[in-house]
């Protein structure tokens, strides 16, 4: 097992954990781990440059997926832009509360709809639910993509070790 493999493995595990914490750039952590591992492994123009460019594109795509899923859920169920922001803030606060990563976005979106937008309770509940559905959909998509990215990078690094 090479140093490059271990560096990426640590970055990937940290990135996977960060997937569930809205304040940490999980995908960027994984990308930076891949970059560091590639450099430690002795960067070669081919095949390393296409690999890194693909990972950079995936990093941007995953960021878009996360944001689009939240917006889709909010809009699909009649939520406002304030509900999306409320859900994000609720998720941040929820990091410090048991079950907060699930309840935080729901409560944040609900409060935003009630207090900032002035929706009725049933409409605010529907919007908050949609925002939560969108956030969870985005989270699931990010997790799957992070697992695939990491699995591929580890396989690639493992196979670059002589006799590996």
C-alpha atoms as one frame of an Amber mdcrd trajectory, in Angstrom:
protein
   0.000   0.000   0.000   1.547   3.287  -1.095   1.595   6.658   0.623  -0.530
   8.045  -2.227  -3.141   5.339  -1.580  -3.209   6.126   2.156  -3.443   9.896
   1.568  -6.408   9.459  -0.745  -8.046   6.903   1.556  -7.919   9.379   4.473
  -9.221  12.255   2.313 -12.006  10.035   0.959 -13.124   8.908   4.431 -13.114
  12.538   5.622 -15.040  13.521   2.464 -17.612  10.773   3.034 -18.158  11.961
   6.608 -18.351  15.564   5.366 -21.109  14.533   2.943 -23.468  14.650   5.921
 -22.294  18.063   7.172 -23.520  20.965   5.058 -20.688  23.329   6.048 -17.878
  21.102   4.786 -17.044  20.886   1.057 -17.071  17.072   0.881 -16.605  16.757
  -2.863 -13.751  19.246  -2.860 -12.038  17.316  -0.054 -12.254  14.138  -2.148
 -10.958  15.945  -5.239  -8.045  17.463  -3.318  -7.234  14.005  -1.943  -7.158
  12.637  -5.498  -4.943  15.519  -6.603  -2.507  15.026  -3.702  -2.400  11.267
  -4.270  -1.771  11.720  -7.989   1.095  14.105  -7.307   2.567  11.790  -4.648
   2.282   8.868  -7.043   4.465  10.681  -9.602   2.211  12.704 -11.900   2.296
  11.624 -15.526   0.544  13.607 -18.233  -1.164  10.458 -19.440  -3.259   9.022
 -17.736  -3.202  11.414 -14.754  -4.330  14.614 -16.472  -7.534  13.109 -17.936
  -8.235  11.487 -14.564  -7.867  14.796 -12.700  -9.898  16.714 -15.295 -12.668
  14.128 -15.002 -12.603  14.400 -11.209 -12.685  18.219 -11.451 -15.734  18.025
 -13.734 -17.412  15.566 -11.351 -16.684  17.930  -8.445 -18.539  20.745 -10.221
 -21.361  18.398 -11.314 -21.881  17.038  -7.801 -22.105  20.576  -6.418 -24.774
  21.368  -8.990 -26.694  18.155  -8.240 -26.825  19.017  -4.559 -28.145  22.536
  -5.160 -30.549  21.509  -7.918 -32.060  18.720  -5.827 -32.798  21.103  -2.962
 -34.354  23.644  -5.283 -36.330  20.935  -7.108 -37.808  19.603  -3.852 -38.748
  23.066  -2.651 -40.325  24.070  -5.958 -42.047  20.715  -6.500 -43.933  21.118
  -3.228 -44.500  24.872  -3.502 -41.553  26.004  -1.400 -39.898  29.381  -1.655
 -36.261  30.400  -1.948 -36.478  31.321   1.738 -37.465  27.716   2.524 -34.307
  26.429   0.847 -32.169  28.863   2.857 -34.088  27.993   6.014 -33.438  24.306
   5.366 -29.727  24.929   4.865 -29.478  26.989   8.055 -31.532  24.407   9.920
 -29.133  21.730   8.704 -26.189  23.722  10.056 -27.836  24.134  13.453 -28.882
  20.490  13.312 -25.274  19.320  13.354 -25.231  19.982  17.103 -28.607  18.400
  17.965 -29.559  14.700  18.036 -31.428  13.869  14.793 -30.685  17.458  13.794
 -29.439  16.586  10.336 -32.969  15.401   9.533 -35.043  17.674  11.722 -32.945
  20.823  11.259 -33.685  21.313   7.548 -37.364  20.504   8.057 -37.762  22.967
  10.946 -35.636  25.615   9.197 -37.738  25.446   6.028 -40.969  25.439   8.027
 -39.965  28.492  10.067 -38.825  30.347   6.951 -42.142  29.699   5.234 -44.169
  30.705   8.299 -42.152  33.700   9.482 -40.559  35.132   6.345 -43.015  34.225
   3.615 -46.186  34.233   5.722 -47.674  30.976   4.436 -50.422  29.134   6.239
 -49.393  26.184   8.409 -50.566  23.496   5.926 -48.821  25.233   2.994 -45.675
  25.790   5.048 -45.629  22.123   6.113 -45.980  21.012   2.500 -43.153  23.323
   1.411 -40.925  22.232   4.282 -41.539  18.589   3.441 -40.625  19.225  -0.194
 -37.459  21.016   0.810 -36.486  18.093   3.033 -37.222  15.616   0.214 -34.994
  17.655  -2.096 -32.182  17.892   0.443 -32.288  14.162   1.133 -32.389  13.371
  -2.587 -29.343  15.556  -3.137 -27.586  13.981  -0.159 -28.259  10.465  -1.463
 -27.010  11.403  -4.932 -23.865  12.967  -3.451 -23.180   9.929  -1.302 -23.481
   7.531  -4.246 -21.256   9.718  -6.426 -18.692  10.082  -3.617 -18.620   6.302
  -3.167 -18.109   5.794  -6.904 -15.390   8.451  -7.117 -13.546   7.012  -4.144
 -13.877   3.436  -5.280 -12.499   4.286  -8.694  -9.603   6.355  -7.330  -8.653
   3.643  -4.822  -8.770   0.973  -7.527  -6.636   3.150  -9.770  -4.088   3.858
  -7.029  -3.994   0.211  -5.934  -3.307  -0.929  -9.495  -0.508   1.629  -9.904
   1.510  -0.039  -7.132   4.001  -2.554  -8.529   2.702  -6.013  -7.635  -0.624
  -4.468  -6.402
